[in-house]
Amino acid sequence: MKTSVILNQENLGSVLSNVKAPTYDRDKVTTSIVHIGVGNFHRSHEAYYTNELMEHFGVLDCGICGIGLLDYDRKIYNILKDQDGLYTLMIKELDGTYTAKVIGSIVEFIFAPENPFAVIEKIAHPDIKIVSLTITEGGYNLNEATGKFDFSNPVIIEDMKNPMSPKSVFGYLTQALKLRMERGVGGITIQSCDNIQGNGDVAKKALTNYVKEAAPELLSWIEENVSFPNAMVDRITPVTVAADKEILKEEFLIEDQWPVVCEPFIQWVIEDDFKAGRPAWEKVGAQFVENVVPFENMKLRLLNAGHSLLGMLGALHGYNTIDEAANDPDFEQFLKDFMDVEVTPTLGDLGDINLDKYKKSLIDRFQNIYIKDLISRICLESSAKIPIFLLPTLKQQLRNDGEITRAAFVVAAWCKYNDGVDENGNTYEIKDAMSDTLIRAAALSHKDPIAFLKIEAVFGELVNNKRFVETFTNTLNMLRINSVKLCVQKINSSSTSV
Ligand code: CS2
């Protein structure tokens, strides 16, 4: 009987034939991409595409150097060090079986807190053509309501004081770009892979705002030498749980300390604006387009907002995973109506995209019982997500006199969610950079519903919109006296408004 093998380069030859492992020569891979934020999503998405390019087309000059900026990243750094950068992607197919693929495109890793200079030198190195980012929606340090860069953030204050030993992504990029400018190394692309409308534009805005204060002499160089393509990224990537590691060990005989689980679906639509060239990711399924906005709108407003909707409603009801909530017929109906009645009118001309098919595929993906995507993953950091995923729909519908009941109800559900207890009396933790503010406002909202909408950094001017305030208040009151399921049934059966 074969025994399991510990995943590392030396053991690659011994993995079972039912595991797809790199057959390209990893020693020949050279690094031209630096990636900041090597979480599960990067590993199921960009690193996966890049691995496919290496494996199927022998393109070996696009190796990735991972950077861990936060203390929290020490774990992934140590694990990838142990495993020579290798990890297993466990793709959960629609029939419940797994495809296991060892990914080899991450060939270097620097843990920034231990070696800040190495990070700066790496990004400044002439071989590096792209710095890609998955730093989360909140990581761009822009106040959602005012759009301004937050210079009161303690990490930013520190970086302004000690530019040579930065901690924030903006501090690092500034130092590295300065070196590139001084050394005449040439242009580079900063490529955001976060779920944000105009993610490239947002990355540019955040960085240039910081640079204006920290190193104004760099501004015109950035303008000429750095590009920030916008992109839509998509692949549902749940949190890895112990059972996944067990299955990998039992079924595939691989011992991987941190495999990544994901759905089979994958999409990457990118503006083709790369200052120093780029890998031919189109060969492995990425789409390069002139204008990514329609794709972004569609994905953020339907998929990500759909996730938040199922997450909030599901959490209150006491569901654990997104598939449970999505397979509840009342929630499913509510989600479909939200998509059709409230989001679709905001999407404008989508060109060739078949929206009905897209919406149908989203329901299927949410309902996939094999993707145990935790509701807690979806609900975390909602103060950074809701303004990007949901509020643009609400604002546009308000402007156009369109229907807003369901979107307002999701905001009301989010308010109630911050009480930290579901309808069965089970408590949960509010994991959010703004948790104190959210919890306080949610508590006040029991007496004064508008208290929640007064969180300026989230809602901005929306608190002054009479129709929104009324709809929110009605739905919140309804939610205070009825279960979330009953409310949803009521909204489903009423024509459009409460
Ligand atoms: C999710 C996303 O974080 C969230 O709330 O909606 O992580 C989502 O799973 C991905 O964007 C899918 O591409």
Residues whose N, C-alpha, C, O or C-beta is under 5 A from the ligand:
A	BS01	CS2	N195 V233 D234 R235 I236 T237 L303 N304 H307 R377 I378
